[in-house]
Amino acid sequence: MKIYISHSTGFDYQKELYEPIKNSELYNSHEIIFPHDKSSEVSNSKEVIKGCDMVIAEVSYPSTGMGIELGWADGFRIPIVCICKKGSKVSESLKVVAEKLIGYENGEDLVKKLENVMK
C-alpha cells in the first residue's frame, strides 16, 4: 500500500511519528510518504495524496494544512485513519471523514495499533 502521513508541524514529528514508523515492519511492508522528511518545502501534496491508497493523520495537534489534506483525501475517496495521543482533545468533525480514530500511548503502541489496522 502507498500511505501518506499527514500531521501538524507544531510538534517533534520526526522523533514522535516518523522514527517509530521507520523502525517498524510497516516501513518495510508499505510505501510510506513522510511529507516533511527531507525538507520543509511545500510540495504538491494534493497530487501525492491522489495517488495514495490510504492517509494516516496524526491529529493530536490541530493544523489547517492537515485539515485541507484530509478534505482532499475524503474527496478522492481515499480511506483516512486518524491517530492521536491518548487524552488529546480532537475535533468531532474528524469522525465525518475518518474510517477510524485510534488513541495511542507512545511510539511502540502507535506502531502496534497501525499494524492491526493494516491487517
Secondary structure as a PSIPRED ss2 file (coil, helix, strand):
# PSIPRED VFORMAT (PSIPRED V4.0)

   1 M C   1.000  0.000  0.000
   2 K E   0.000  0.000  1.000
   3 I E   0.000  0.000  1.000
   4 Y E   0.000  0.000  1.000
   5 I E   0.000  0.000  1.000
   6 S E   0.000  0.000  1.000
   7 H E   0.000  0.000  1.000
   8 S C   1.000  0.000  0.000
   9 T C   1.000  0.000  0.000
  10 G C   1.000  0.000  0.000
  11 F C   1.000  0.000  0.000
  12 D C   1.000  0.000  0.000
  13 Y H   0.000  1.000  0.000
  14 Q H   0.000  1.000  0.000
  15 K H   0.000  1.000  0.000
  16 E H   0.000  1.000  0.000
  17 L H   0.000  1.000  0.000
  18 Y H   0.000  1.000  0.000
  19 E H   0.000  1.000  0.000
  20 P H   0.000  1.000  0.000
  21 I H   0.000  1.000  0.000
  22 K H   0.000  1.000  0.000
  23 N C   1.000  0.000  0.000
  24 S C   1.000  0.000  0.000
  25 E H   0.000  1.000  0.000
  26 L H   0.000  1.000  0.000
  27 Y H   0.000  1.000  0.000
  28 N H   0.000  1.000  0.000
  29 S H   0.000  1.000  0.000
  30 H C   1.000  0.000  0.000
  31 E E   0.000  0.000  1.000
  32 I E   0.000  0.000  1.000
  33 I E   0.000  0.000  1.000
  34 F C   1.000  0.000  0.000
  35 P C   1.000  0.000  0.000
  36 H C   1.000  0.000  0.000
  37 D C   1.000  0.000  0.000
  38 K C   1.000  0.000  0.000
  39 S C   1.000  0.000  0.000
  40 S C   1.000  0.000  0.000
  41 E C   1.000  0.000  0.000
  42 V C   1.000  0.000  0.000
  43 S C   1.000  0.000  0.000
  44 N C   1.000  0.000  0.000
  45 S H   0.000  1.000  0.000
  46 K H   0.000  1.000  0.000
  47 E H   0.000  1.000  0.000
  48 V H   0.000  1.000  0.000
  49 I H   0.000  1.000  0.000
  50 K H   0.000  1.000  0.000
  51 G C   1.000  0.000  0.000
  52 C C   1.000  0.000  0.000
  53 D C   1.000  0.000  0.000
  54 M E   0.000  0.000  1.000
  55 V E   0.000  0.000  1.000
  56 I E   0.000  0.000  1.000
  57 A E   0.000  0.000  1.000
  58 E E   0.000  0.000  1.000
  59 V C   1.000  0.000  0.000
  60 S C   1.000  0.000  0.000
  61 Y C   1.000  0.000  0.000
  62 P C   1.000  0.000  0.000
  63 S C   1.000  0.000  0.000
  64 T H   0.000  1.000  0.000
  65 G H   0.000  1.000  0.000
  66 M H   0.000  1.000  0.000
  67 G H   0.000  1.000  0.000
  68 I H   0.000  1.000  0.000
  69 E H   0.000  1.000  0.000
  70 L H   0.000  1.000  0.000
  71 G H   0.000  1.000  0.000
  72 W H   0.000  1.000  0.000
  73 A H   0.000  1.000  0.000
  74 D H   0.000  1.000  0.000
  75 G H   0.000  1.000  0.000
  76 F C   1.000  0.000  0.000
  77 R C   1.000  0.000  0.000
  78 I C   1.000  0.000  0.000
  79 P C   1.000  0.000  0.000
  80 I E   0.000  0.000  1.000
  81 V E   0.000  0.000  1.000
  82 C E   0.000  0.000  1.000
  83 I E   0.000  0.000  1.000
  84 C E   0.000  0.000  1.000
  85 K E   0.000  0.000  1.000
  86 K C   1.000  0.000  0.000
  87 G C   1.000  0.000  0.000
  88 S C   1.000  0.000  0.000
  89 K C   1.000  0.000  0.000
  90 V C   1.000  0.000  0.000
  91 S C   1.000  0.000  0.000
  92 E C   1.000  0.000  0.000
  93 S C   1.000  0.000  0.000
  94 L H   0.000  1.000  0.000
  95 K H   0.000  1.000  0.000
  96 V H   0.000  1.000  0.000
  97 V H   0.000  1.000  0.000
  98 A C   1.000  0.000  0.000
  99 E C   1.000  0.000  0.000
 100 K E   0.000  0.000  1.000
 101 L E   0.000  0.000  1.000
 102 I E   0.000  0.000  1.000
 103 G E   0.000  0.000  1.000
 104 Y E   0.000  0.000  1.000
 105 E C   1.000  0.000  0.000
 106 N C   1.000  0.000  0.000
 107 G H   0.000  1.000  0.000
 108 E H   0.000  1.000  0.000
 109 D H   0.000  1.000  0.000
 110 L H   0.000  1.000  0.000
 111 V H   0.000  1.000  0.000
 112 K H   0.000  1.000  0.000
 113 K H   0.000  1.000  0.000
 114 L H   0.000  1.000  0.000
 115 E H   0.000  1.000  0.000
 116 N H   0.000  1.000  0.000
 117 V H   0.000  1.000  0.000
 118 M H   0.000  1.000  0.000
 119 K C   1.000  0.000  0.000
